[in-house]
């Protein structure tokens, strides 16, 4: 296949050249059409890219909000663990439990404390408004004396 490119205006190569065997003629209009097709394709792809970016930006915003919530959840879990350890130690000193009973009591204390904070944690995780999240975090930090 032979290719002839005619970029001149007015054209230098006659259109009939294209009827010859193994010859393909490209002129300014062909390149213009190719360029316009490429431009449309880039615009379509840019719309897809914008949608992907928008989706990921929203995910990032939710992730950044969850970081604040994660610290409060960590503090609540540590508080529960501290309370459990304190009361488990007290129970062990005041009673004569065998090892199996100690494991049961330890598990029951952990479960009860986790159950107590489960609902507040779930509610905190469901918050979407940044202002509301910050207010809830402030209240929890104040109530539990978290620094």
N, C-alpha and C positions, 0 to 999 in steps of 0.2 A: 504494500500500500504506500502510495506517495501522498504527501500532504503539502498543500500549497497554502500559505498564509498571505492574505492580501489586507494590509492595514491602511492602505491609502484611501483618501477621500478626495476626489472621486476615485472609484476602484480602478486598479491597474489591470486586473485579471478579469477576463470575460467569464460570465456565469456558466457558459456552455462547457468550460474546461471540466466542470464537475461530472459531465456525462462520459468523460473518458474512463476507460477501464483502469482500476487500481489508483484512482486519483480522488482525493477528497479536498475540497476547497473550504478554507475558513476565511471569513471576512469579518469586518468590524461588528456587524450585526450579530454574527454567531458568538463572538466574545461578549458582546453586550448581553445576549440572552443567557449565556453561561454565568456571567457575573450576576445578573438579576436572580437566576435560579439559586446560586450560591448564597446570595444575600437573604432570600426567603428562607433557605434552609438554616442559615445562622440565626435568623430571627426566631424560627420555630425552636431551635435548640436553646436559644437564650431564654425563651419562655419556660421550657422544661427546667433549665438550670435555676431560674428564679423560683420556681415551685419547690425544687429540692432545697435550695438555700433557705427559703421561708420555713419549710418544715423543720430543717435542722436548727434554725435560729430559735424556733419555738421550743424544740427539745432542749436546747442549751439554756434558755431562760428558765424552763421548769427545773432543769438540773441545778442551775445556780441557786434557785430558791430552795431546793431540797437540801443543799449543803447546810444552810442555816438550821433547817429542821433536824438534820442528822445530828448536829451537835447537841441539840436539846434532847433528842432521843437517847443519845449516848449518856448524857448527864442523868436522865431519868433512870436508865438501866443501871448505871453505877450507884445511884442513890438506893434503888431497890436491893442491889447486891449488898450494899453496906448495911442496910436495915436487916436483911436476911441473916448476914453473918453475925450481927450484934445479937439478934434474938435467938438464933440457933445456938450461939455460945451460951446464952443465958439459960436456955432450955436444957442444954447438956449439963450445965453446972447444977441445976435444980432437980434433975431426974437421973435415974440410972438406966439409961437406954442401951440396949445392945447395938451392935454396928448396923444391923439390918434396920432397926427402928430409927436409928439416926439418919440413915439414908432416906427413909420414908418421910421423916419430919423435914429434912433439908429440901427434898423435892416438893413437898406440900407448901412450905414457906415460899420457895421460888415461884411455884405456879400461882399462888395466891397474889403475890406482889406483881407478877407479870400480867395477870388478869386485871388487876386494878388499873394499870397504866395502858392497857391495850387499847381501849376505846379512845382515850384522849390522844394517843399517838396516831391512831387511824384518822381521827378528825383533823389533827394537825397536818397530816400528809395530804389530805384532800383539799386543803385551802389552796386557792389559786391567786388570790389578790395579795400583792406584796405588802400592802399596808396592813391587811388583816394578819398576815403571817408574822410580820414584825411585832404587832400588838400582842398576839398570842405568845410569842417567844418571850417578850418582855414580861408579861404576866407570869408565865411559868418560871422564868428565871428569878423573878421577885418572890414568888410563893415558896419555891424550894431553896432559895438563897444560893442560886448558882451564880458564879462570877463570870 
